[in-house]
């Protein structure tokens, strides 16, 4: 998408990022049973409310510091101030209390932005920040087959590892991208 600007997030993006994640979850998980829907509503309120925004702004500010382990990106249509998606990645360099793990933590787009190259632009930029010679992990809701297809396709090259855990009522599956030469 040539009219997309993907830039480092700033703390002022935190509220809009929360709204995008909430809108994304509401769209993707609209057909939930009562108990799961109740959990999801609480999560959406938490991430898009004042405490979620404040926490996110703090971590985005930290990500802008030299040597940061977090990386936040915001995407905007060229010439617009409105955010249409975001990505968060982390890397834990080797050393004291750090194991070298790298992960894509979160990628969310506004409804209607999938299939337009926006997600790929975020992944490409994150892969430039992460160390390609090391494995990169992510977790995706097991039932979200479209996301799994996106991460599996080239040039992303993630594969399911067979590991999973629970995030609230959802089973999330781990995917990994092997070291690239």
C-alpha positions as CSV (number, residue, x, y, z in Angstrom):
1,X,0.0,0.0,0.0
2,X,1.9,3.0,-1.3
3,X,-0.2,5.6,0.6
4,X,0.5,4.1,4.0
5,X,2.9,5.7,6.5
6,X,4.3,3.2,9.1
7,X,6.1,5.1,11.9
8,X,7.2,4.7,15.5
9,X,4.2,5.1,17.8
10,X,4.3,8.0,20.2
11,X,2.5,8.2,23.6
12,X,-0.2,10.4,22.1
13,X,-1.2,7.3,19.9
14,X,-2.1,5.2,23.0
15,X,-5.8,6.0,23.2
16,X,-6.4,5.5,19.5
17,X,-4.4,2.2,19.6
18,X,-6.8,1.0,22.4
19,X,-9.8,1.9,20.3
20,X,-8.4,0.0,17.3
21,X,-7.7,-3.1,19.3
22,X,-11.2,-2.9,20.8
23,X,-12.8,-2.5,17.3
24,X,-10.7,-5.3,16.0
25,X,-11.7,-7.7,18.8
26,X,-15.4,-6.7,18.5
27,X,-15.3,-7.5,14.7
28,X,-13.4,-10.7,14.9
29,X,-15.2,-12.2,18.0
30,X,-18.7,-11.0,17.4
31,X,-20.3,-14.5,17.6
32,X,-19.3,-15.4,21.1
33,X,-21.4,-17.3,23.6
34,X,-22.7,-15.4,26.7
35,X,-19.8,-16.2,29.1
36,X,-17.1,-15.5,26.5
37,X,-18.8,-12.4,25.4
38,X,-18.9,-11.1,29.0
39,X,-15.2,-11.8,29.3
40,X,-14.5,-10.0,26.0
41,X,-16.5,-6.9,27.0
42,X,-14.5,-6.6,30.2
43,X,-11.2,-7.0,28.3
44,X,-12.3,-4.3,25.7
45,X,-13.2,-1.9,28.6
46,X,-9.9,-2.6,30.2
47,X,-7.7,-2.0,27.1
48,X,-9.7,1.0,25.8
49,X,-10.3,2.6,29.2
50,X,-8.1,5.2,31.0
51,X,-5.9,2.7,32.8
52,X,-5.2,0.8,29.6
53,X,-4.4,4.0,27.7
54,X,-2.1,5.3,30.5
55,X,-0.2,2.0,30.7
56,X,0.1,1.8,26.9
57,X,1.4,5.4,26.7
58,X,4.0,4.6,29.3
59,X,5.3,1.5,27.4
60,X,5.2,3.4,24.1
61,X,7.3,6.2,25.7
62,X,9.8,3.6,27.0
63,X,10.0,2.0,23.5
64,X,11.3,5.3,22.1
65,X,14.3,5.2,24.4
66,X,17.8,3.9,23.3
67,X,18.1,0.2,23.8
68,X,14.4,-0.4,24.3
69,X,13.1,-3.9,24.2
70,X,9.7,-2.9,22.9
71,X,8.9,-1.6,19.5
72,X,5.6,0.1,18.7
73,X,4.5,1.1,15.2
74,X,1.4,3.1,14.1
75,X,0.1,3.2,10.6
76,X,-1.7,6.1,8.9
77,X,-3.0,6.7,5.5
78,X,-0.6,9.3,3.9
79,X,-1.6,12.8,4.8
80,X,-4.0,11.7,7.6
81,X,-3.5,11.8,11.4
82,X,-5.9,8.9,12.0
83,X,-4.3,5.6,12.9
84,X,-5.5,2.6,10.9
85,X,-3.4,0.0,12.6
86,X,-0.6,-0.7,15.0
87,X,2.0,-3.4,15.9
88,X,3.9,-4.1,19.1
89,X,7.0,-6.3,19.1
90,X,9.5,-7.2,21.8
91,X,13.0,-8.6,22.0
92,X,14.8,-9.7,25.1
93,X,18.5,-9.6,24.4
94,X,20.7,-12.2,26.0
95,X,22.2,-11.4,29.3
96,X,21.1,-11.1,32.8
97,X,17.5,-12.1,33.1
98,X,17.1,-12.0,29.3
99,X,16.9,-15.1,27.1
100,X,17.0,-13.7,23.6
101,X,13.4,-14.3,22.9
102,X,11.8,-12.2,20.2
103,X,8.1,-11.9,19.6
104,X,5.4,-10.1,17.7
105,X,3.1,-9.1,20.6
106,X,0.2,-7.5,18.8
107,X,-0.9,-6.6,15.3
108,X,-4.4,-5.0,14.9
109,X,-5.9,-3.1,12.0
110,X,-9.1,-1.2,11.8
111,X,-12.0,-3.2,10.3
112,X,-11.8,-3.0,6.6
113,X,-8.0,-2.7,6.4
114,X,-7.2,-6.4,6.0
115,X,-6.2,-7.6,2.6
116,X,-4.9,-4.2,1.6
117,X,-1.2,-4.7,2.4
118,X,-1.3,-2.8,5.7
119,X,-0.6,-5.8,7.9
120,X,2.3,-6.9,5.7
121,X,3.8,-3.4,5.9
122,X,3.8,-3.7,9.7
123,X,5.3,-7.1,9.6
124,X,8.0,-6.1,7.2
125,X,9.0,-3.1,9.3
126,X,9.0,-5.2,12.5
127,X,11.2,-7.8,10.9
128,X,13.8,-5.0,10.1
129,X,13.9,-4.2,13.9
130,X,14.0,-7.8,15.1
131,X,17.1,-10.0,14.5
132,X,16.4,-12.2,11.5
133,X,19.1,-14.7,12.5
134,X,17.1,-15.6,15.6
135,X,13.7,-17.3,15.9
136,X,10.6,-15.0,16.3
137,X,7.5,-16.1,18.1
138,X,3.9,-14.9,18.2
139,X,0.6,-16.2,19.6
140,X,-2.7,-16.3,17.6
141,X,-6.2,-17.4,18.7
142,X,-6.5,-21.0,17.6
143,X,-9.9,-20.3,15.9
144,X,-8.4,-17.3,13.9
145,X,-7.5,-19.3,10.8
146,X,-7.3,-16.2,8.6
147,X,-4.5,-14.7,10.9
148,X,-2.7,-18.1,10.8
149,X,-2.8,-18.1,7.0
150,X,-1.4,-14.5,7.0
151,X,1.5,-15.4,9.3
152,X,2.3,-18.6,7.4
153,X,2.5,-17.1,3.9
154,X,5.7,-15.9,2.4
155,X,7.6,-13.7,3.2
156,X,6.3,-14.1,6.8
157,X,7.1,-17.8,7.1
158,X,5.7,-18.5,10.6
159,X,4.7,-22.1,11.4
160,X,2.6,-23.5,14.2
161,X,4.8,-25.0,16.9
162,X,2.2,-27.3,18.5
163,X,2.4,-25.2,21.8
164,X,-0.7,-23.5,23.1
165,X,-2.1,-21.9,26.2
166,X,-5.2,-20.1,27.4
167,X,-5.8,-16.4,27.2
168,X,-9.1,-15.9,29.1
169,X,-11.5,-18.3,27.4
170,X,-9.5,-18.5,24.2
171,X,-6.9,-21.1,23.2
172,X,-3.9,-19.3,21.7
173,X,-1.5,-21.2,19.5
174,X,2.2,-20.4,19.3
175,X,3.8,-19.8,15.9
176,X,7.5,-19.3,15.2
177,X,9.5,-18.0,12.3
178,X,12.8,-19.9,12.0
179,X,16.0,-17.9,11.7
180,X,16.4,-16.4,8.2
181,X,19.7,-16.4,6.5
